[in-house]
Amino acid sequence: MAFSERCEYKVEILPNKTLQVRRADIILKDDVEVACSYHRHVLTPGSAITNECDCVKAIAPILWTDETIAAYEASLKPEQVEVETEEAIETISTADIQE
């Protein structure tokens, strides 16, 4: 009655070169799947990938050229860029206060 865990990843490439990553957390009992849960997240061109799975680390640098990143950023509405910038500034300020 040994339990073990494994993760499986599925990466989808959307038309605007955004990566949609699905992770399946699988629980095995004597090598038979007894439970599974899913987590999904999206990575936009230019996102940090240091904590991502090897598959994403292999795909993103090939897919996200400077031109792709610029095209993605140009496709955002001005309000979206402004909100993202404000959130980044707020996050940095909060981190500085906590340290």
Jmol script that loads the backbone (N, CA, C; Angstrom):
load data "model"
ATOM      1  N   MET A   1       0.826  -1.189   0.000  1.00  0.00           N
ATOM      2  CA  MET A   1       0.000   0.000   0.000  1.00  0.00           C
ATOM      3  C   MET A   1       0.866   1.247   0.000  1.00  0.00           C
ATOM      4  N   ALA A   2       1.686   1.381  -0.989  1.00  0.00           N
ATOM      5  CA  ALA A   2       2.557   2.547  -1.107  1.00  0.00           C
ATOM      6  C   ALA A   2       1.862   3.627  -1.930  1.00  0.00           C
ATOM      7  N   PHE A   3       1.913   4.861  -1.417  1.00  0.00           N
ATOM      8  CA  PHE A   3       1.356   5.993  -2.144  1.00  0.00           C
ATOM      9  C   PHE A   3       2.493   6.759  -2.811  1.00  0.00           C
ATOM     10  N   SER A   4       2.218   7.295  -3.969  1.00  0.00           N
ATOM     11  CA  SER A   4       3.190   8.145  -4.656  1.00  0.00           C
ATOM     12  C   SER A   4       2.431   9.216  -5.429  1.00  0.00           C
ATOM     13  N   GLU A   5       3.157  10.222  -5.844  1.00  0.00           N
ATOM     14  CA  GLU A   5       2.561  11.328  -6.599  1.00  0.00           C
ATOM     15  C   GLU A   5       3.358  11.554  -7.871  1.00  0.00           C
ATOM     16  N   ARG A   6       2.682  12.070  -8.872  1.00  0.00           N
ATOM     17  CA  ARG A   6       3.375  12.502 -10.076  1.00  0.00           C
ATOM     18  C   ARG A   6       2.583  13.646 -10.704  1.00  0.00           C
ATOM     19  N   CYS A   7       3.271  14.452 -11.476  1.00  0.00           N
ATOM     20  CA  CYS A   7       2.641  15.571 -12.178  1.00  0.00           C
ATOM     21  C   CYS A   7       2.775  15.351 -13.676  1.00  0.00           C
ATOM     22  N   GLU A   8       1.729  15.683 -14.391  1.00  0.00           N
ATOM     23  CA  GLU A   8       1.757  15.655 -15.850  1.00  0.00           C
ATOM     24  C   GLU A   8       1.359  17.040 -16.335  1.00  0.00           C
ATOM     25  N   TYR A   9       2.006  17.484 -17.410  1.00  0.00           N
ATOM     26  CA  TYR A   9       1.745  18.818 -17.934  1.00  0.00           C
ATOM     27  C   TYR A   9       1.206  18.743 -19.358  1.00  0.00           C
ATOM     28  N   LYS A  10       0.301  19.659 -19.662  1.00  0.00           N
ATOM     29  CA  LYS A  10      -0.198  19.835 -21.017  1.00  0.00           C
ATOM     30  C   LYS A  10      -0.066  21.322 -21.320  1.00  0.00           C
ATOM     31  N   VAL A  11       0.610  21.651 -22.414  1.00  0.00           N
ATOM     32  CA  VAL A  11       0.824  23.052 -22.782  1.00  0.00           C
ATOM     33  C   VAL A  11       0.115  23.315 -24.099  1.00  0.00           C
ATOM     34  N   GLU A  12      -0.740  24.338 -24.109  1.00  0.00           N
ATOM     35  CA  GLU A  12      -1.455  24.743 -25.315  1.00  0.00           C
ATOM     36  C   GLU A  12      -0.945  26.110 -25.749  1.00  0.00           C
ATOM     37  N   ILE A  13      -0.755  26.275 -27.041  1.00  0.00           N
ATOM     38  CA  ILE A  13      -0.317  27.552 -27.593  1.00  0.00           C
ATOM     39  C   ILE A  13      -1.533  28.232 -28.214  1.00  0.00           C
ATOM     40  N   LEU A  14      -1.893  29.387 -27.688  1.00  0.00           N
ATOM     41  CA  LEU A  14      -3.035  30.139 -28.203  1.00  0.00           C
ATOM     42  C   LEU A  14      -2.585  31.019 -29.360  1.00  0.00           C
ATOM     43  N   PRO A  15      -3.536  31.512 -30.182  1.00  0.00           N
ATOM     44  CA  PRO A  15      -3.168  32.284 -31.376  1.00  0.00           C
ATOM     45  C   PRO A  15      -2.264  33.486 -31.127  1.00  0.00           C
ATOM     46  N   ASN A  16      -2.389  34.142 -29.975  1.00  0.00           N
ATOM     47  CA  ASN A  16      -1.551  35.314 -29.700  1.00  0.00           C
ATOM     48  C   ASN A  16      -0.238  34.924 -29.012  1.00  0.00           C
ATOM     49  N   LYS A  17       0.133  33.646 -29.104  1.00  0.00           N
ATOM     50  CA  LYS A  17       1.372  33.082 -28.546  1.00  0.00           C
ATOM     51  C   LYS A  17       1.366  33.031 -27.020  1.00  0.00           C
ATOM     52  N   THR A  18       0.193  33.136 -26.424  1.00  0.00           N
ATOM     53  CA  THR A  18       0.035  32.934 -24.995  1.00  0.00           C
ATOM     54  C   THR A  18       0.075  31.428 -24.739  1.00  0.00           C
ATOM     55  N   LEU A  19       0.712  31.021 -23.644  1.00  0.00           N
ATOM     56  CA  LEU A  19       0.781  29.606 -23.288  1.00  0.00           C
ATOM     57  C   LEU A  19      -0.213  29.320 -22.169  1.00  0.00           C
ATOM     58  N   GLN A  20      -1.023  28.308 -22.361  1.00  0.00           N
ATOM     59  CA  GLN A  20      -1.955  27.862 -21.340  1.00  0.00           C
ATOM     60  C   GLN A  20      -1.414  26.533 -20.812  1.00  0.00           C
ATOM     61  N   VAL A  21      -1.103  26.487 -19.521  1.00  0.00           N
ATOM     62  CA  VAL A  21      -0.446  25.320 -18.936  1.00  0.00           C
ATOM     63  C   VAL A  21      -1.408  24.639 -17.966  1.00  0.00           C
ATOM     64  N   ARG A  22      -1.612  23.335 -18.182  1.00  0.00           N
ATOM     65  CA  ARG A  22      -2.433  22.556 -17.259  1.00  0.00           C
ATOM     66  C   ARG A  22      -1.556  21.518 -16.575  1.00  0.00           C
ATOM     67  N   ARG A  23      -1.590  21.534 -15.248  1.00  0.00           N
ATOM     68  CA  ARG A  23      -0.844  20.549 -14.464  1.00  0.00           C
ATOM     69  C   ARG A  23      -1.837  19.590 -13.831  1.00  0.00           C
ATOM     70  N   ALA A  24      -1.600  18.303 -13.987  1.00  0.00           N
ATOM     71  CA  ALA A  24      -2.409  17.281 -13.327  1.00  0.00           C
ATOM     72  C   ALA A  24      -1.576  16.708 -12.187  1.00  0.00           C
ATOM     73  N   ASP A  25      -2.081  16.820 -10.970  1.00  0.00           N
ATOM     74  CA  ASP A  25      -1.439  16.219  -9.800  1.00  0.00           C
ATOM     75  C   ASP A  25      -2.125  14.879  -9.570  1.00  0.00           C
ATOM     76  N   ILE A  26      -1.380  13.807  -9.747  1.00  0.00           N
ATOM     77  CA  ILE A  26      -1.950  12.464  -9.710  1.00  0.00           C
ATOM     78  C   ILE A  26      -1.428  11.725  -8.485  1.00  0.00           C
ATOM     79  N   ILE A  27      -2.346  11.148  -7.724  1.00  0.00           N
ATOM     80  CA  ILE A  27      -2.008  10.333  -6.561  1.00  0.00           C
ATOM     81  C   ILE A  27      -2.168   8.871  -6.966  1.00  0.00           C
ATOM     82  N   LEU A  28      -1.130   8.102  -6.700  1.00  0.00           N
ATOM     83  CA  LEU A  28      -1.134   6.679  -7.046  1.00  0.00           C
ATOM     84  C   LEU A  28      -1.049   5.841  -5.774  1.00  0.00           C
ATOM     85  N   LYS A  29      -1.746   4.720  -5.789  1.00  0.00           N
ATOM     86  CA  LYS A  29      -1.650   3.747  -4.708  1.00  0.00           C
ATOM     87  C   LYS A  29      -1.282   2.428  -5.369  1.00  0.00           C
ATOM     88  N   ASP A  30      -0.108   1.926  -5.081  1.00  0.00           N
ATOM     89  CA  ASP A  30       0.400   0.711  -5.721  1.00  0.00           C
ATOM     90  C   ASP A  30       0.344   0.831  -7.246  1.00  0.00           C
ATOM     91  N   ASP A  31       0.789   1.983  -7.745  1.00  0.00           N
ATOM     92  CA  ASP A  31       0.843   2.286  -9.179  1.00  0.00           C
ATOM     93  C   ASP A  31      -0.518   2.353  -9.876  1.00  0.00           C
ATOM     94  N   VAL A  32      -1.590   2.510  -9.109  1.00  0.00           N
ATOM     95  CA  VAL A  32      -2.934   2.678  -9.670  1.00  0.00           C
ATOM     96  C   VAL A  32      -3.431   4.064  -9.271  1.00  0.00           C
ATOM     97  N   GLU A  33      -3.927   4.843 -10.246  1.00  0.00           N
ATOM     98  CA  GLU A  33      -4.409   6.192  -9.958  1.00  0.00           C
ATOM     99  C   GLU A  33      -5.645   6.132  -9.068  1.00  0.00           C
ATOM    100  N   VAL A  34      -5.576   6.843  -7.934  1.00  0.00           N
ATOM    101  CA  VAL A  34      -6.717   6.889  -7.014  1.00  0.00           C
ATOM    102  C   VAL A  34      -7.301   8.296  -6.902  1.00  0.00           C
ATOM    103  N   ALA A  35      -6.553   9.304  -7.318  1.00  0.00           N
ATOM    104  CA  ALA A  35      -7.055  10.679  -7.267  1.00  0.00           C
ATOM    105  C   ALA A  35      -6.267  11.540  -8.240  1.00  0.00           C
ATOM    106  N   CYS A  36      -6.931  12.596  -8.696  1.00  0.00           N
ATOM    107  CA  CYS A  36      -6.287  13.522  -9.630  1.00  0.00           C
ATOM    108  C   CYS A  36      -6.922  14.897  -9.458  1.00  0.00           C
ATOM    109  N   SER A  37      -6.090  15.931  -9.440  1.00  0.00           N
ATOM    110  CA  SER A  37      -6.606  17.298  -9.414  1.00  0.00           C
ATOM    111  C   SER A  37      -5.850  18.110 -10.462  1.00  0.00           C
ATOM    112  N   TYR A  38      -6.502  19.170 -10.937  1.00  0.00           N
ATOM    113  CA  TYR A  38      -5.929  19.972 -12.015  1.00  0.00           C
ATOM    114  C   TYR A  38      -5.714  21.415 -11.571  1.00  0.00           C
ATOM    115  N   HIS A  39      -4.685  22.014 -12.138  1.00  0.00           N
ATOM    116  CA  HIS A  39      -4.407  23.432 -11.947  1.00  0.00           C
ATOM    117  C   HIS A  39      -4.051  23.995 -13.323  1.00  0.00           C
ATOM    118  N   ARG A  40      -4.606  25.135 -13.659  1.00  0.00           N
ATOM    119  CA  ARG A  40      -4.345  25.744 -14.966  1.00  0.00           C
ATOM    120  C   ARG A  40      -3.922  27.194 -14.764  1.00  0.00           C
ATOM    121  N   HIS A  41      -2.931  27.610 -15.535  1.00  0.00           N
ATOM    122  CA  HIS A  41      -2.536  29.014 -15.522  1.00  0.00           C
ATOM    123  C   HIS A  41      -2.071  29.417 -16.921  1.00  0.00           C
ATOM    124  N   VAL A  42      -2.031  30.721 -17.131  1.00  0.00           N
ATOM    125  CA  VAL A  42      -1.715  31.278 -18.443  1.00  0.00           C
ATOM    126  C   VAL A  42      -0.449  32.117 -18.339  1.00  0.00           C
ATOM    127  N   LEU A  43       0.405  31.981 -19.338  1.00  0.00           N
ATOM    128  CA  LEU A  43       1.627  32.774 -19.423  1.00  0.00           C
ATOM    129  C   LEU A  43       1.576  33.600 -20.703  1.00  0.00           C
ATOM    130  N   THR A  44       1.686  34.900 -20.560  1.00  0.00           N
ATOM    131  CA  THR A  44       1.661  35.776 -21.726  1.00  0.00           C
ATOM    132  C   THR A  44       3.085  35.965 -22.240  1.00  0.00           C
ATOM    133  N   PRO A  45       3.237  36.321 -23.509  1.00  0.00           N
ATOM    134  CA  PRO A  45       4.581  36.517 -24.060  1.00  0.00           C
ATOM    135  C   PRO A  45       5.412  37.471 -23.204  1.00  0.00           C
ATOM    136  N   GLY A  46       6.595  37.005 -22.833  1.00  0.00           N
ATOM    137  CA  GLY A  46       7.489  37.803 -22.008  1.00  0.00           C
ATOM    138  C   GLY A  46       7.400  37.495 -20.521  1.00  0.00           C
ATOM    139  N   SER A  47       6.479  36.612 -20.115  1.00  0.00           N
ATOM    140  CA  SER A  47       6.347  36.254 -18.697  1.00  0.00           C
ATOM    141  C   SER A  47       7.599  35.545 -18.195  1.00  0.00           C
ATOM    142  N   ALA A  48       7.829  35.637 -16.894  1.00  0.00           N
ATOM    143  CA  ALA A  48       8.943  34.899 -16.270  1.00  0.00           C
ATOM    144  C   ALA A  48       8.614  33.406 -16.295  1.00  0.00           C
ATOM    145  N   ILE A  49       9.610  32.600 -16.647  1.00  0.00           N
ATOM    146  CA  ILE A  49       9.375  31.154 -16.749  1.00  0.00           C
ATOM    147  C   ILE A  49      10.316  30.347 -15.863  1.00  0.00           C
ATOM    148  N   THR A  50      11.028  30.992 -14.958  1.00  0.00           N
ATOM    149  CA  THR A  50      12.022  30.283 -14.146  1.00  0.00           C
ATOM    150  C   THR A  50      11.422  29.175 -13.292  1.00  0.00           C
ATOM    151  N   ASN A  51      10.183  29.328 -12.853  1.00  0.00           N
ATOM    152  CA  ASN A  51       9.550  28.314 -11.996  1.00  0.00           C
ATOM    153  C   ASN A  51       8.616  27.387 -12.772  1.00  0.00           C
ATOM    154  N   GLU A  52       8.702  27.405 -14.087  1.00  0.00           N
ATOM    155  CA  GLU A  52       7.819  26.575 -14.911  1.00  0.00           C
ATOM    156  C   GLU A  52       8.446  25.211 -15.209  1.00  0.00           C
ATOM    157  N   CYS A  53       7.623  24.306 -15.726  1.00  0.00           N
ATOM    158  CA  CYS A  53       8.095  22.966 -16.068  1.00  0.00           C
ATOM    159  C   CYS A  53       9.063  23.034 -17.264  1.00  0.00           C
ATOM    160  N   ASP A  54       9.810  21.957 -17.469  1.00  0.00           N
ATOM    161  CA  ASP A  54      10.809  21.910 -18.538  1.00  0.00           C
ATOM    162  C   ASP A  54      10.193  22.127 -19.915  1.00  0.00           C
ATOM    163  N   CYS A  55       8.975  21.639 -20.105  1.00  0.00           N
ATOM    164  CA  CYS A  55       8.307  21.799 -21.399  1.00  0.00           C
ATOM    165  C   CYS A  55       8.099  23.284 -21.724  1.00  0.00           C
ATOM    166  N   VAL A  56       7.634  24.050 -20.761  1.00  0.00           N
ATOM    167  CA  VAL A  56       7.431  25.491 -20.960  1.00  0.00           C
ATOM    168  C   VAL A  56       8.767  26.183 -21.192  1.00  0.00           C
ATOM    169  N   LYS A  57       9.777  25.786 -20.418  1.00  0.00           N
ATOM    170  CA  LYS A  57      11.104  26.391 -20.576  1.00  0.00           C
ATOM    171  C   LYS A  57      11.684  26.117 -21.958  1.00  0.00           C
ATOM    172  N   ALA A  58      11.288  25.032 -22.588  1.00  0.00           N
ATOM    173  CA  ALA A  58      11.764  24.724 -23.933  1.00  0.00           C
ATOM    174  C   ALA A  58      10.979  25.478 -25.000  1.00  0.00           C
ATOM    175  N   ILE A  59       9.680  25.631 -24.804  1.00  0.00           N
ATOM    176  CA  ILE A  59       8.806  26.239 -25.812  1.00  0.00           C
ATOM    177  C   ILE A  59       8.890  27.767 -25.817  1.00  0.00           C
ATOM    178  N   ALA A  60       8.809  28.381 -24.635  1.00  0.00           N
ATOM    179  CA  ALA A  60       8.684  29.840 -24.530  1.00  0.00           C
ATOM    180  C   ALA A  60       9.790  30.618 -25.242  1.00  0.00           C
ATOM    181  N   PRO A  61      11.069  30.291 -25.054  1.00  0.00           N
ATOM    182  CA  PRO A  61      12.104  31.089 -25.727  1.00  0.00           C
ATOM    183  C   PRO A  61      12.034  31.015 -27.256  1.00  0.00           C
ATOM    184  N   ILE A  62      11.564  29.902 -27.770  1.00  0.00           N
ATOM    185  CA  ILE A  62      11.433  29.757 -29.227  1.00  0.00           C
ATOM    186  C   ILE A  62      10.242  30.554 -29.737  1.00  0.00           C
ATOM    187  N   LEU A  63       9.150  30.503 -28.984  1.00  0.00           N
ATOM    188  CA  LEU A  63       7.904  31.134 -29.392  1.00  0.00           C
ATOM    189  C   LEU A  63       7.905  32.640 -29.155  1.00  0.00           C
ATOM    190  N   TRP A  64       8.503  33.061 -28.046  1.00  0.00           N
ATOM    191  CA  TRP A  64       8.441  34.461 -27.636  1.00  0.00           C
ATOM    192  C   TRP A  64       9.659  35.236 -28.122  1.00  0.00           C
ATOM    193  N   THR A  65       9.660  35.546 -29.377  1.00  0.00           N
ATOM    194  CA  THR A  65      10.716  36.393 -29.930  1.00  0.00           C
ATOM    195  C   THR A  65      10.442  37.840 -29.519  1.00  0.00           C
ATOM    196  N   ASP A  66      11.399  38.722 -29.749  1.00  0.00           N
ATOM    197  CA  ASP A  66      11.182  40.137 -29.443  1.00  0.00           C
ATOM    198  C   ASP A  66       9.973  40.677 -30.207  1.00  0.00           C
ATOM    199  N   GLU A  67       9.815  40.217 -31.451  1.00  0.00           N
ATOM    200  CA  GLU A  67       8.683  40.667 -32.271  1.00  0.00           C
ATOM    201  C   GLU A  67       7.356  40.178 -31.691  1.00  0.00           C
ATOM    202  N   THR A  68       7.322  38.941 -31.214  1.00  0.00           N
ATOM    203  CA  THR A  68       6.104  38.376 -30.636  1.00  0.00           C
ATOM    204  C   THR A  68       5.709  39.134 -29.373  1.00  0.00           C
ATOM    205  N   ILE A  69       6.692  39.406 -28.533  1.00  0.00           N
ATOM    206  CA  ILE A  69       6.419  40.135 -27.290  1.00  0.00           C
ATOM    207  C   ILE A  69       5.915  41.545 -27.601  1.00  0.00           C
ATOM    208  N   ALA A  70       6.544  42.209 -28.549  1.00  0.00           N
ATOM    209  CA  ALA A  70       6.114  43.560 -28.928  1.00  0.00           C
ATOM    210  C   ALA A  70       4.704  43.545 -29.501  1.00  0.00           C
ATOM    211  N   ALA A  71       4.390  42.553 -30.327  1.00  0.00           N
ATOM    212  CA  ALA A  71       3.049  42.447 -30.915  1.00  0.00           C
ATOM    213  C   ALA A  71       2.004  42.194 -29.833  1.00  0.00           C
ATOM    214  N   TYR A  72       2.331  41.354 -28.871  1.00  0.00           N
ATOM    215  CA  TYR A  72       1.391  41.084 -27.781  1.00  0.00           C
ATOM    216  C   TYR A  72       1.142  42.363 -26.978  1.00  0.00           C
ATOM    217  N   GLU A  73       2.201  43.054 -26.600  1.00  0.00           N
ATOM    218  CA  GLU A  73       2.050  44.291 -25.826  1.00  0.00           C
ATOM    219  C   GLU A  73       1.282  45.352 -26.601  1.00  0.00           C
ATOM    220  N   ALA A  74       1.486  45.409 -27.908  1.00  0.00           N
ATOM    221  CA  ALA A  74       0.763  46.385 -28.736  1.00  0.00           C
ATOM    222  C   ALA A  74      -0.719  46.036 -28.835  1.00  0.00           C
ATOM    223  N   SER A  75      -1.043  44.754 -28.682  1.00  0.00           N
ATOM    224  CA  SER A  75      -2.441  44.332 -28.796  1.00  0.00           C
ATOM    225  C   SER A  75      -3.260  44.655 -27.547  1.00  0.00           C
ATOM    226  N   LEU A  76      -2.591  44.966 -26.435  1.00  0.00           N
ATOM    227  CA  LEU A  76      -3.306  45.288 -25.205  1.00  0.00           C
ATOM    228  C   LEU A  76      -3.914  46.673 -25.307  1.00  0.00           C
ATOM    229  N   LYS A  77      -5.066  46.818 -24.692  1.00  0.00           N
ATOM    230  CA  LYS A  77      -5.689  48.137 -24.633  1.00  0.00           C
ATOM    231  C   LYS A  77      -4.865  49.005 -23.677  1.00  0.00           C
ATOM    232  N   PRO A  78      -4.795  50.308 -23.909  1.00  0.00           N
ATOM    233  CA  PRO A  78      -4.023  51.185 -23.019  1.00  0.00           C
ATOM    234  C   PRO A  78      -4.424  51.048 -21.547  1.00  0.00           C
ATOM    235  N   GLU A  79      -5.719  50.821 -21.258  1.00  0.00           N
ATOM    236  CA  GLU A  79      -6.160  50.676 -19.871  1.00  0.00           C
ATOM    237  C   GLU A  79      -5.545  49.433 -19.236  1.00  0.00           C
ATOM    238  N   GLN A  80      -5.414  48.343 -20.003  1.00  0.00           N
ATOM    239  CA  GLN A  80      -4.844  47.109 -19.468  1.00  0.00           C
ATOM    240  C   GLN A  80      -3.375  47.307 -19.104  1.00  0.00           C
ATOM    241  N   VAL A  81      -2.634  47.972 -19.940  1.00  0.00           N
ATOM    242  CA  VAL A  81      -1.222  48.209 -19.675  1.00  0.00           C
ATOM    243  C   VAL A  81      -1.070  49.062 -18.428  1.00  0.00           C
ATOM    244  N   GLU A  82      -1.900  50.091 -18.309  1.00  0.00           N
ATOM    245  CA  GLU A  82      -1.833  50.991 -17.160  1.00  0.00           C
ATOM    246  C   GLU A  82      -2.140  50.240 -15.871  1.00  0.00           C
ATOM    247  N   VAL A  83      -3.163  49.403 -15.869  1.00  0.00           N
ATOM    248  CA  VAL A  83      -3.535  48.643 -14.682  1.00  0.00           C
ATOM    249  C   VAL A  83      -2.418  47.683 -14.310  1.00  0.00           C
ATOM    250  N   GLU A  84      -1.853  46.969 -15.287  1.00  0.00           N
ATOM    251  CA  GLU A  84      -0.766  46.039 -15.007  1.00  0.00           C
ATOM    252  C   GLU A  84       0.431  46.772 -14.412  1.00  0.00           C
ATOM    253  N   THR A  85       0.743  47.959 -14.918  1.00  0.00           N
ATOM    254  CA  THR A  85       1.859  48.738 -14.403  1.00  0.00           C
ATOM    255  C   THR A  85       1.584  49.172 -12.975  1.00  0.00           C
ATOM    256  N   GLU A  86       0.367  49.642 -12.681  1.00  0.00           N
ATOM    257  CA  GLU A  86       0.012  50.058 -11.330  1.00  0.00           C
ATOM    258  C   GLU A  86       0.099  48.886 -10.365  1.00  0.00           C
ATOM    259  N   GLU A  87      -0.346  47.694 -10.783  1.00  0.00           N
ATOM    260  CA  GLU A  87      -0.281  46.516  -9.926  1.00  0.00           C
ATOM    261  C   GLU A  87       1.174  46.151  -9.640  1.00  0.00           C
ATOM    262  N   ALA A  88       2.030  46.256 -10.632  1.00  0.00           N
ATOM    263  CA  ALA A  88       3.446  45.934 -10.438  1.00  0.00           C
ATOM    264  C   ALA A  88       4.077  46.907  -9.449  1.00  0.00           C
ATOM    265  N   ILE A  89       3.757  48.193  -9.579  1.00  0.00           N
ATOM    266  CA  ILE A  89       4.292  49.201  -8.662  1.00  0.00           C
ATOM    267  C   ILE A  89       3.781  48.943  -7.257  1.00  0.00           C
ATOM    268  N   GLU A  90       2.487  48.611  -7.125  1.00  0.00           N
ATOM    269  CA  GLU A  90       1.907  48.335  -5.822  1.00  0.00           C
ATOM    270  C   GLU A  90       2.571  47.111  -5.183  1.00  0.00           C
ATOM    271  N   THR A  91       2.831  46.086  -5.955  1.00  0.00           N
ATOM    272  CA  THR A  91       3.478  44.878  -5.448  1.00  0.00           C
ATOM    273  C   THR A  91       4.888  45.186  -4.966  1.00  0.00           C
ATOM    274  N   ILE A  92       5.621  45.958  -5.727  1.00  0.00           N
ATOM    275  CA  ILE A  92       6.982  46.311  -5.335  1.00  0.00           C
ATOM    276  C   ILE A  92       6.961  47.139  -4.058  1.00  0.00           C
ATOM    277  N   SER A  93       6.058  48.097  -3.971  1.00  0.00           N
ATOM    278  CA  SER A  93       5.980  48.933  -2.775  1.00  0.00           C
ATOM    279  C   SER A  93       5.643  48.108  -1.544  1.00  0.00           C
ATOM    280  N   THR A  94       4.707  47.187  -1.662  1.00  0.00           N
ATOM    281  CA  THR A  94       4.323  46.321  -0.542  1.00  0.00           C
ATOM    282  C   THR A  94       5.488  45.458  -0.119  1.00  0.00           C
ATOM    283  N   ALA A  95       6.232  44.909  -1.074  1.00  0.00           N
ATOM    284  CA  ALA A  95       7.390  44.066  -0.760  1.00  0.00           C
ATOM    285  C   ALA A  95       8.460  44.864  -0.034  1.00  0.00           C
ATOM    286  N   ASP A  96       8.679  46.096  -0.451  1.00  0.00           N
ATOM    287  CA  ASP A  96       9.683  46.937   0.195  1.00  0.00           C
ATOM    288  C   ASP A  96       9.311  47.236   1.634  1.00  0.00           C
ATOM    289  N   ILE A  97       8.038  47.451   1.909  1.00  0.00           N
ATOM    290  CA  ILE A  97       7.578  47.769   3.253  1.00  0.00           C
ATOM    291  C   ILE A  97       7.747  46.569   4.171  1.00  0.00           C
ATOM    292  N   GLN A  98       7.464  45.366   3.658  1.00  0.00           N
ATOM    293  CA  GLN A  98       7.545  44.157   4.473  1.00  0.00           C
ATOM    294  C   GLN A  98       8.960  43.803   4.837  1.00  0.00           C
ATOM    295  N   GLU A  99       9.932  44.160   4.021  1.00  0.00           N
ATOM    296  CA  GLU A  99      11.327  43.845   4.306  1.00  0.00           C
ATOM    297  C   GLU A  99      11.851  44.824   5.261  1.00  0.00           C
TER     298      GLU A  99
END
end "model"
wireframe off; spacefill off
backbone 0.3
color backbone group
